[in-house]
Amino acid sequence: MKGKSSLALSILLILSLLLSACSGSSEEASGNSSEPKEGGSLIYARGADAIGLDPINVTDGESIRVTSNIFETLFVYDENLEVQPGLAESHEVSDDGLTWTITLKKGIKFQDGTDFNADAVVFNFDRWMDPENPYHKGDFPYYPFLYGGFKGDPNHKIEYVKAVDESTVEFKLTEKTAPFISYLAIPMFGIASPAAIEKHGDKFYENPVGTGPFVFDSWKHNDKIVLKKNKNYAGEGPYLDELIFRVIPDNSSRLTALQAGEVDIIDGLNPDDATTIEADSQLSLVKRPSFNIGYMVLNTQMAPFDDVKVRQAVNMAIDKQAIVDAFYNGYAEVAKNPFPSVLWGYNDSVEDYKFNVEEAKKLLEEAGYPDGFKTELWAMSNPRPYMPQPMKVAEAIQADLKKIGIEAEIVTYEWATYLQKSGNGEHPMGLYGWTGVMADPDNFLFPNLSATNTDKPASNRAFYENEEFTKLLQDARVTFDQDERAKLYEQAQEIFHKDAPWVTLAHTTPPIAMAGYVQGFSAHPMEDDDFTKVYLTN
């Protein structure tokens, strides 16, 4: 489903900045020394289960990892983070930047045998945008992030979506939206079968039907999701007959399962175990190019973290370099900004908070806490790509905070519960992270830090509300000039640094281990891995 397309200058600029960061992945990916072999079942073991399989209703990586193989989007980011056509063939934008005309590929079928066409695209957008639509079941979190709300809301950015003919869709926006085509490439906007949505209603999240290379077969919660080969897939591949996503929460147990031949690929390695993989001739190691941020949120609407001096003190109290050295085994670098340096608009002039216990104590005293205070530090129970050993990181932070008088009790929950409770703002401090699904600073900043995203359940888990910061993000969305957009994001990072709603921890290059007989796998920076080219030689 991929091919060349005329791209906007902004996308070319993104690519030029990202190529150097991503070019190493091809050397580390599983080789392609033999002729691809049809058939077989591949088991991908990960640390947590999906939350749902309706892509528009999820934001977590474990769900999207599965849905990306069932659904396809109108456009897609390839492994170099270059926008390519997906279900769309091409696009045009009017001179005023408000009307976007998308030409669709023809002859594509949904997995239930119904036609993919312009009416199907309109059906999906009507479902997503309109709370009165009978199939608008769920929170649809990514839609208001990007489009300013839902239909009827004063800031909703889409005036209409209509089918011009069977293979042409017209989008009329209410204001210029520079990254619009990039929005359409986000995996949350996978195009679903209207017939399947009508059939399954609010149970569609357990009965997904798209146009992708694999068809949903079964889901045993907290155990495994089974996908089967889509024999009528319009694109190339897949070679595999079956793709299984299996949950093994413990890192060491997952590695043991790989060594025993019970699974074929694992992520969420303990960083130290990468050495074990490299020393085993029967296994191979792939590094996923870094496109993430691991951080600790400080709930800015909960005392004492509503005081900027307390937040700054916490930033000074944590020895981030020591944490990266101890728990990432060379697969991460210390973070100082809320998105990775490979992305355009990164403000390298920002000076990170220096690890300084005495200065942190002084700030706490100025804030009225000379003896410190007691609080909770939330940590996810499962390893994440941006935080492979969350409990150990939490313990290190706990020890650092104790040196300035902050006694932090570590609290943990199962992943889905963790997301739910933190979205409701129940946490004072919490470990979190983000892997980009769009090669644009907007994707890191707007969902996680805009004041517009603090309504519960919130994606802005710091509940950070700064009008100037949010206006910069909004201005950047309507600015087509890439250099001007970059300046706006650089200013936003300066405000973020001063306000300190997060403790930025690390950007990782997560190691992935696989059996030597797995061929054709390449790790996508956004975790949007393409399994159509994967085959087994055993």
C-alpha positions as CSV (number, residue, x, y, z in Angstrom):
1,M,0.0,0.0,0.0
2,K,3.0,2.2,-0.1
3,G,4.4,4.3,-3.0
4,K,5.8,7.7,-3.8
5,S,3.8,10.8,-3.5
6,S,4.5,14.5,-4.0
7,L,5.1,15.8,-0.6
8,A,4.9,19.2,0.9
9,L,8.2,21.0,1.7
10,S,7.5,20.5,5.4
11,I,7.6,16.8,5.1
12,L,10.9,16.9,3.1
13,L,12.4,19.0,5.9
14,I,11.2,16.5,8.5
15,L,12.8,13.7,6.5
16,S,16.2,15.5,6.2
17,L,16.4,15.9,9.9
18,L,15.3,12.3,10.7
19,L,17.3,10.3,8.2
20,S,20.5,10.3,10.2
21,A,18.6,9.0,13.3
22,C,16.8,6.3,11.5
23,S,19.4,5.0,8.9
24,G,21.0,2.6,11.3
25,S,17.9,0.5,11.7
26,S,18.3,-1.3,8.3
27,E,21.7,-2.7,9.5
28,E,20.3,-3.9,12.7
29,A,17.1,-5.4,11.3
30,S,16.8,-9.1,10.6
31,G,18.5,-10.0,7.3
32,N,16.9,-10.9,4.1
33,S,19.4,-13.5,2.9
34,S,16.9,-16.1,1.8
35,E,13.9,-16.2,-0.4
36,P,10.7,-15.3,1.5
37,K,8.9,-18.4,2.7
38,E,5.1,-18.5,2.9
39,G,3.2,-19.7,6.0
40,G,3.9,-20.2,9.7
41,S,2.8,-18.5,12.9
42,L,4.8,-15.7,14.5
43,I,4.4,-15.0,18.2
44,Y,5.3,-11.5,19.4
45,A,5.6,-11.3,23.2
46,R,5.1,-8.0,25.0
47,G,4.7,-6.8,28.5
48,A,1.0,-5.7,28.5
49,D,-2.2,-6.4,26.7
50,A,-4.1,-4.1,24.4
51,I,-6.9,-2.0,25.9
52,G,-9.1,-2.1,22.9
53,L,-9.0,-2.8,19.1
54,D,-11.0,0.1,17.9
55,P,-8.1,2.4,17.0
56,I,-10.0,5.7,17.3
57,N,-10.8,4.8,20.9
58,V,-7.2,4.0,22.1
59,T,-4.0,5.9,22.6
60,D,-1.8,3.2,24.1
61,G,1.0,1.6,22.1
62,E,0.0,-2.0,22.9
63,S,-3.4,-1.5,21.3
64,I,-2.0,0.4,18.3
65,R,0.6,-2.3,17.7
66,V,-2.2,-4.7,17.0
67,T,-4.7,-2.4,15.2
68,S,-2.0,-1.2,12.8
69,N,-2.0,-4.7,11.3
70,I,-5.8,-4.9,11.0
71,F,-6.6,-1.3,9.8
72,E,-5.0,1.0,7.3
73,T,-5.0,4.8,7.2
74,L,-5.3,7.2,4.3
75,F,-1.6,8.1,4.6
76,V,1.2,6.4,6.4
77,Y,4.7,7.1,7.8
78,D,7.3,4.8,6.4
79,E,10.4,3.8,8.4
80,N,12.2,7.0,7.4
81,L,9.2,8.9,8.8
82,E,8.3,10.1,5.3
83,V,4.6,10.4,4.6
84,Q,3.4,8.0,1.9
85,P,0.0,7.2,0.4
86,G,-1.9,4.5,2.3
87,L,-5.5,4.0,1.3
88,A,-5.2,7.3,-0.5
89,E,-3.5,7.8,-3.8
90,S,-2.9,11.5,-3.7
91,H,-4.0,14.8,-2.3
92,E,-4.5,18.5,-3.2
93,V,-5.0,21.6,-1.1
94,S,-6.7,24.8,-2.1
95,D,-4.9,28.1,-2.2
96,D,-6.6,29.3,1.0
97,G,-5.4,26.1,2.8
98,L,-8.9,25.1,3.8
99,T,-10.1,22.6,1.3
100,W,-8.3,19.3,1.0
101,T,-9.2,16.8,-1.8
102,I,-8.1,13.2,-1.3
103,T,-8.1,10.7,-4.2
104,L,-8.5,7.1,-3.0
105,K,-7.1,3.9,-4.3
106,K,-9.6,1.7,-6.1
107,G,-10.4,-2.0,-5.9
108,I,-9.8,-2.3,-2.1
109,K,-12.1,-4.5,0.0
110,F,-12.6,-4.5,3.8
111,Q,-11.9,-7.9,5.4
112,D,-15.7,-8.6,5.5
113,G,-15.8,-8.3,1.7
114,T,-17.5,-4.9,1.6
115,D,-16.1,-2.1,-0.5
116,F,-13.6,0.5,0.6
117,N,-14.6,3.8,-1.0
118,A,-15.3,7.5,-0.4
119,D,-18.6,6.7,1.4
120,A,-16.7,4.5,3.8
121,V,-14.3,7.3,4.6
122,V,-17.2,9.8,5.2
123,F,-18.9,7.2,7.4
124,N,-15.8,6.9,9.6
125,F,-15.4,10.6,9.9
126,D,-19.1,11.1,10.7
127,R,-18.8,8.5,13.4
128,W,-15.7,10.1,14.9
129,M,-16.7,13.7,14.8
130,D,-20.4,13.6,15.6
131,P,-21.5,12.8,19.2
132,E,-25.0,12.4,18.0
133,N,-24.0,9.7,15.5
134,P,-25.4,6.3,16.7
135,Y,-22.0,4.7,16.3
136,H,-20.1,7.4,18.3
137,K,-19.4,5.0,21.1
138,G,-16.4,5.8,23.4
139,D,-14.2,8.7,24.1
140,F,-12.5,9.1,20.7
141,P,-9.6,10.9,22.4
142,Y,-7.4,11.7,19.5
143,Y,-10.1,13.4,17.5
144,P,-10.6,16.4,19.7
145,F,-6.8,16.6,20.3
146,L,-6.4,17.3,16.6
147,Y,-9.6,18.9,15.5
148,G,-10.4,21.2,18.4
149,G,-13.4,19.3,19.6
150,F,-16.4,17.5,18.1
151,K,-19.1,18.6,15.7
152,G,-21.1,21.4,17.3
153,D,-18.2,22.6,19.5
154,P,-17.1,26.2,18.9
155,N,-13.5,25.3,17.9
156,H,-14.2,22.2,15.8
157,K,-11.9,22.5,12.8
158,I,-13.8,20.4,10.2
159,E,-16.8,22.1,8.4
160,Y,-17.6,19.0,6.5
161,V,-16.4,15.8,4.9
162,K,-18.1,14.7,1.7
163,A,-17.8,12.1,-1.0
164,V,-17.4,13.9,-4.4
165,D,-17.5,10.5,-6.2
166,E,-16.7,6.9,-5.4
167,S,-12.9,7.6,-5.1
168,T,-12.7,11.2,-4.0
169,V,-13.3,12.8,-0.6
170,E,-13.4,16.5,0.1
171,F,-12.5,17.9,3.5
172,K,-13.4,21.5,4.3
173,L,-11.7,22.9,7.3
174,T,-12.6,26.0,9.3
175,E,-9.0,27.1,9.6
176,K,-5.6,26.4,8.2
177,T,-4.2,23.2,9.6
178,A,-0.6,22.7,8.5
179,P,-0.1,19.1,9.6
180,F,-3.5,17.9,8.2
181,I,-2.1,15.1,6.0
182,S,0.1,14.0,8.9
183,Y,-3.1,13.7,11.0
184,L,-4.5,11.3,8.5
185,A,-1.4,9.1,8.8
186,I,-1.9,8.6,12.6
187,P,-2.8,5.0,13.3
188,M,-5.7,6.0,15.5
189,F,-7.5,7.0,12.2
190,G,-7.6,3.6,10.7
191,I,-10.5,3.3,8.3
192,A,-13.0,0.7,9.6
193,S,-15.7,-1.3,7.8
194,P,-19.0,0.6,8.1
195,A,-20.9,-2.7,7.9
196,A,-18.9,-4.1,10.8
197,I,-19.5,-1.0,12.9
198,E,-23.2,-1.2,12.2
199,K,-23.2,-5.0,13.1
200,H,-21.2,-4.8,16.3
201,G,-22.0,-1.4,17.7
202,D,-20.3,-0.7,21.0
203,K,-18.6,-4.1,20.8
204,F,-16.6,-3.2,17.7
205,Y,-13.5,-2.8,19.9
206,E,-13.6,-6.6,20.3
207,N,-14.6,-7.3,16.6
208,P,-12.4,-5.0,14.5
209,V,-12.6,-5.1,10.7
210,G,-10.4,-3.0,8.4
211,T,-8.5,-3.4,5.1
212,G,-5.1,-4.4,6.6
213,P,-2.9,-7.4,6.0
214,F,-4.2,-9.4,9.0
215,V,-7.7,-10.3,10.0
216,F,-8.8,-10.4,13.7
217,D,-9.4,-14.0,14.9
218,S,-9.6,-14.1,18.7
219,W,-8.7,-12.3,21.9
220,K,-8.1,-13.9,25.3
221,H,-7.7,-10.9,27.5
222,N,-4.3,-10.6,29.3
223,D,-3.1,-13.6,27.3
224,K,-3.1,-13.4,23.6
225,I,-4.6,-11.8,20.5
226,V,-4.6,-13.9,17.3
227,L,-4.6,-12.4,13.8
228,K,-4.9,-14.4,10.6
229,K,-3.6,-13.7,7.1
230,N,-5.9,-11.5,5.0
231,K,-5.9,-13.6,1.8
232,N,-7.6,-10.8,-0.1
233,Y,-5.2,-8.1,1.0
234,A,-4.7,-5.5,-1.7
235,G,-1.1,-4.8,-0.9
236,E,2.0,-7.0,-1.0
237,G,2.1,-9.9,1.5
238,P,1.8,-11.0,4.2
239,Y,3.9,-14.2,4.1
240,L,2.8,-15.3,7.6
241,D,-0.4,-17.3,8.1
242,E,-0.8,-16.1,11.6
243,L,0.4,-13.3,13.8
244,I,0.0,-13.7,17.6
245,F,0.5,-11.0,20.2
246,R,1.1,-12.7,23.6
247,V,1.3,-11.1,27.0
248,I,4.2,-12.0,29.3
249,P,4.4,-9.2,31.9
250,D,7.8,-10.0,33.4
251,N,10.9,-9.1,31.3
252,S,13.0,-12.1,32.4
253,S,10.2,-14.5,31.8
254,R,9.7,-13.1,28.3
255,L,13.4,-13.7,27.5
256,T,13.2,-17.2,28.9
257,A,10.3,-17.9,26.6
258,L,12.3,-16.7,23.6
259,Q,15.3,-18.8,24.5
260,A,13.0,-21.8,24.9
261,G,11.5,-21.3,21.5
262,E,8.0,-20.6,22.9
263,V,7.9,-17.1,21.3
264,D,9.6,-15.6,18.2
265,I,10.0,-11.9,19.0
266,I,10.1,-10.0,22.3
267,D,10.2,-6.4,23.3
268,G,10.6,-4.8,26.7
269,L,14.0,-6.4,27.4
270,N,15.9,-5.6,30.5
271,P,18.7,-3.5,29.0
272,D,21.4,-5.8,30.5
273,D,19.9,-8.8,28.7
274,A,20.8,-7.3,25.3
275,T,24.3,-8.6,25.9
276,T,22.9,-12.1,26.4
277,I,21.0,-11.8,23.1
278,E,24.1,-10.7,21.2
279,A,26.1,-13.6,22.6
280,D,23.5,-16.2,21.5
281,S,24.1,-17.4,17.9
282,Q,20.4,-18.5,17.7
283,L,19.1,-15.1,18.4
284,S,19.4,-11.6,17.0
285,L,18.9,-8.1,18.3
286,V,17.3,-5.0,16.7
287,K,17.4,-1.5,18.1
288,R,14.3,0.5,17.5
289,P,15.2,4.1,16.4
290,S,14.5,6.5,19.1
291,F,11.3,8.5,18.8
292,N,10.0,8.7,22.3
293,I,10.2,10.4,25.7
294,G,10.1,8.8,29.1
295,Y,9.2,11.3,31.9
296,M,7.6,11.8,35.3
297,V,4.6,14.0,35.4
298,L,3.9,16.3,38.3
299,N,0.2,17.0,38.9
300,T,0.2,20.8,38.7
301,Q,-3.3,20.9,40.1
302,M,-2.5,19.0,43.2
303,A,-0.7,20.5,46.2
304,P,2.3,20.8,46.7
305,F,3.0,20.4,42.9
306,D,0.8,23.4,42.1
307,D,3.9,25.4,43.2
308,V,6.4,25.9,40.5
309,K,9.3,26.0,43.0
310,V,8.4,22.5,44.2
311,R,8.4,21.2,40.7
312,Q,11.7,22.9,40.0
313,A,13.1,21.4,43.2
314,V,12.0,17.9,42.2
315,N,13.8,18.4,38.8
316,M,17.0,19.4,40.6
317,A,16.8,16.5,43.1
318,I,16.8,13.7,40.5
319,D,20.1,12.4,39.1
320,K,18.9,11.6,35.6
321,Q,22.3,10.7,34.3
322,A,22.7,8.1,37.1
323,I,19.3,6.6,36.3
324,V,20.1,6.3,32.6
325,D,23.5,4.8,33.3
326,A,22.1,2.3,35.8
327,F,18.9,1.1,34.1
328,Y,19.2,1.6,30.3
329,N,22.6,-0.1,29.5
330,G,23.5,2.4,26.8
331,Y,20.1,2.3,25.1
332,A,19.0,5.8,26.1
333,E,20.2,9.4,26.4
334,V,19.1,11.9,29.1
335,A,16.1,14.0,28.0
336,K,15.8,17.8,28.6
337,N,12.9,18.7,26.3
338,P,9.5,17.1,25.9
339,F,10.4,15.5,22.5
340,P,13.5,14.0,21.0
341,S,16.3,16.0,19.3
342,V,15.9,14.2,16.0
343,L,12.6,16.1,15.4
344,W,12.6,19.5,13.8
345,G,11.8,22.4,16.2
346,Y,13.9,21.0,19.0
347,N,15.3,23.8,21.2
348,D,18.9,22.7,22.0
349,S,19.6,26.1,23.7
350,V,17.4,25.1,26.7
351,E,19.7,24.2,29.7
352,D,18.6,21.3,31.6
353,Y,18.1,21.4,35.4
354,K,21.4,20.5,37.0
355,F,21.4,17.8,39.7
356,N,21.9,19.8,42.8
357,V,20.6,18.6,46.2
358,E,21.4,21.8,48.1
359,E,19.7,24.1,45.6
360,A,16.7,21.8,45.5
361,K,16.4,22.0,49.3
362,K,16.6,25.8,49.1
363,L,13.7,25.9,46.6
364,L,11.6,23.7,48.8
365,E,12.3,26.0,51.8
366,E,11.2,29.0,49.7
367,A,8.1,27.2,48.8
368,G,7.3,26.6,52.5
369,Y,8.4,23.0,52.8
370,P,11.7,23.3,54.8
371,D,11.3,19.7,56.1
372,G,9.9,18.3,52.9
373,F,6.6,16.4,52.7
374,K,5.1,13.0,52.0
375,T,3.5,12.1,48.7
376,E,3.0,9.2,46.3
377,L,5.1,8.3,43.2
378,W,3.1,6.2,40.7
379,A,4.9,3.7,38.5
380,M,3.5,1.4,35.8
381,S,3.9,-2.3,36.6
382,N,4.8,-3.2,33.0
383,P,7.9,-2.3,31.1
384,R,7.4,0.3,28.4
385,P,9.6,1.1,25.4
386,Y,10.5,4.4,26.9
387,M,11.0,2.9,30.4
388,P,12.1,-0.8,30.4
389,Q,12.5,-1.0,34.2
390,P,9.9,1.3,35.7
391,M,10.0,0.0,39.2
392,K,13.8,0.4,39.4
393,V,13.5,3.9,38.0
394,A,10.9,4.7,40.6
395,E,13.0,3.4,43.4
396,A,16.0,5.5,42.3
397,I,13.8,8.6,42.1
398,Q,12.4,7.7,45.5
399,A,15.9,7.6,47.0
400,D,16.9,10.9,45.3
401,L,13.8,12.7,46.6
402,K,14.4,11.4,50.1
403,K,17.7,13.4,50.2
404,I,15.7,16.6,50.0
405,G,13.0,15.5,52.6
406,I,10.4,14.2,50.1
407,E,9.1,10.8,51.2
408,A,7.5,9.2,48.2
409,E,5.5,6.0,48.5
410,I,5.6,4.0,45.3
411,V,2.1,3.1,44.0
412,T,1.5,0.8,41.0
413,Y,-1.5,-0.6,39.1
414,E,-2.1,-2.9,36.1
415,W,-1.5,-0.9,32.9
416,A,-5.1,-0.2,31.9
417,T,-6.1,0.8,35.4
418,Y,-2.9,3.0,35.6
419,L,-4.0,4.9,32.5
420,Q,-7.5,5.3,33.7
421,K,-6.7,6.5,37.2
422,S,-3.9,8.9,36.1
423,G,-6.2,10.2,33.4
424,N,-8.6,11.1,36.2
425,G,-5.8,13.0,38.0
426,E,-5.5,10.8,41.0
427,H,-1.7,10.8,41.0
428,P,0.5,13.4,42.6
429,M,3.6,12.2,40.6
430,G,3.7,9.5,38.0
431,L,6.0,7.8,35.6
432,Y,4.8,8.0,32.0
433,G,6.0,8.3,28.5
434,W,5.1,8.8,24.8
435,T,6.1,7.3,21.5
436,G,5.4,9.6,18.6
437,V,2.8,8.6,16.0
438,M,3.5,11.7,13.8
439,A,6.8,13.3,12.8
440,D,5.7,16.7,14.0
441,P,6.3,18.4,17.4
442,D,2.5,18.8,17.6
443,N,2.1,15.1,18.3
444,F,4.4,15.2,21.4
445,L,3.2,18.6,22.8
446,F,-0.4,19.0,22.1
447,P,-1.9,15.8,23.5
448,N,0.3,15.8,26.5
449,L,0.7,19.4,27.5
450,S,-2.0,21.6,25.9
451,A,-4.4,23.2,28.4
452,T,-7.2,22.0,26.1
453,N,-6.5,18.4,27.1
454,T,-7.0,18.5,30.9
455,D,-10.7,17.5,30.9
456,K,-10.9,14.1,32.6
457,P,-10.0,11.5,31.4
458,A,-7.1,13.7,30.4
459,S,-4.2,13.0,28.1
460,N,-2.4,16.0,29.7
461,R,-1.5,14.0,32.9
462,A,0.4,16.9,34.4
463,F,-2.9,18.8,34.2
464,Y,-0.7,21.7,33.0
465,E,-2.5,24.8,32.0
466,N,-0.5,27.7,30.7
467,E,-2.4,30.0,28.3
468,E,0.8,31.3,26.6
469,F,2.2,27.9,26.0
470,T,-1.1,26.5,24.6
471,K,-1.5,29.5,22.3
472,L,2.0,28.8,20.8
473,L,0.9,25.3,20.1
474,Q,-2.4,26.5,18.5
475,D,-0.6,29.2,16.4
476,A,1.8,26.5,15.2
477,R,-1.0,24.4,13.9
478,V,-2.3,27.2,11.6
479,T,1.2,28.2,10.3
480,F,2.3,26.6,7.1
481,D,5.8,28.0,7.1
482,Q,8.1,25.4,8.7
483,D,10.7,27.8,10.0
484,E,8.0,29.9,11.7
485,R,6.4,26.8,13.2
486,A,9.8,25.7,14.5
487,K,10.3,29.1,16.3
488,L,6.9,28.8,18.0
489,Y,7.8,25.3,19.3
490,E,11.2,26.6,20.5
491,Q,9.4,29.3,22.5
492,A,7.0,26.7,23.9
493,Q,9.9,24.5,25.1
494,E,11.4,27.5,27.0
495,I,8.1,28.0,28.8
496,F,7.8,24.3,29.5
497,H,11.3,24.3,31.0
498,K,10.5,27.2,33.3
499,D,7.2,25.8,34.5
500,A,8.6,22.2,35.0
501,P,5.4,20.2,34.7
502,W,7.5,17.1,34.0
503,V,10.8,15.7,35.0
504,T,12.1,14.7,31.5
505,L,14.0,11.4,31.9
506,A,15.2,9.7,28.8
507,H,14.9,9.0,25.1
508,T,15.4,5.4,24.4
509,T,16.5,3.1,21.5
510,P,14.6,0.1,22.8
511,P,16.2,-3.3,22.0
512,I,14.1,-6.0,20.5
513,A,15.1,-9.7,20.5
514,M,14.1,-12.3,18.0
515,A,14.8,-15.9,17.0
516,G,17.4,-16.2,14.2
517,Y,14.8,-17.8,11.9
518,V,12.7,-14.6,11.8
519,Q,13.5,-12.7,8.7
520,G,12.3,-9.4,7.1
521,F,11.5,-7.6,10.4
522,S,12.5,-4.0,10.7
523,A,11.7,-1.9,13.8
524,H,9.6,1.2,13.0
525,P,10.5,4.3,15.1
526,M,6.8,4.8,15.9
527,E,6.3,1.1,16.8
528,D,4.1,0.8,13.7
529,D,5.9,-2.4,12.7
530,D,5.1,-3.8,9.2
531,F,4.7,-7.6,9.4
532,T,3.9,-8.0,5.7
533,K,7.5,-8.6,4.9
534,V,8.3,-11.0,7.8
535,Y,8.7,-14.7,7.2
536,L,10.1,-17.7,9.0
537,T,12.9,-20.0,7.8
538,N,12.5,-22.7,10.3
